[in-house]
Amino acid sequence: MERIEKIKYLAEKSGQLLEKQIESYRQHRSNSGTIIGIIGVFIPFFLNGLADSYFEIKLLSLLPIAIFLWAIILFLRTLRAQPLDQSIAVKKFREIINKEPEDLLTFEIGVNIDSFEANTSITNRSVKTFNNAILLTAIGIIISVLLLVSNQFFKPNKITEPTKVELVCKI
């Protein structure tokens, strides 16, 4: 009886690890969509903040915009649907229904391990892409803030209407 308890424990743990892997993958995808939306809102506000700046600062603003676009592309790659293996396929149920409980649990452990290993390359690639996109977003925000702050110090003077002065000479 002790052996079956160990096998149950391992089956439960392997299932939990697989669930955590899948949940982490889904969380990265969800966060990617949210961050894309935030970047999409930030860009117009950033450009509006530089509306009355020198041409050179406007030209430099292309750099963070390009970085944000690159980050959005990476986030979209993270969002791209790649199916993960999620344990026992439904079509296998008929095949395993008559197995002994111990054999069934051993089979489940094996399937969970195979699924976890098959998903590892997909999830690692997704995490790497997500982390690179986060890094690019942070760099873009830092450059944007620096440009906005520098614009406050080096803002061109507004040209106002010349003051009309009327000279009156008394003779």
Protein Blocks (a to p, Z undefined) as FASTA:
>chain_A
ZZmmmmmmmmmmmmmmmmmmmmmmmmmmmmmmmmmmmmmmmmmmmmmmmmmgcfklmmmm
mmmmmmmmmmmmmmmmmmpccdddehjafklmmmmmmpcfklmmmmmmmmmmmmmmmmmm
mmmmmmmmmmmmmmmmmmmmmmmmmmmmmmmmmgccdddddddddddddZZ
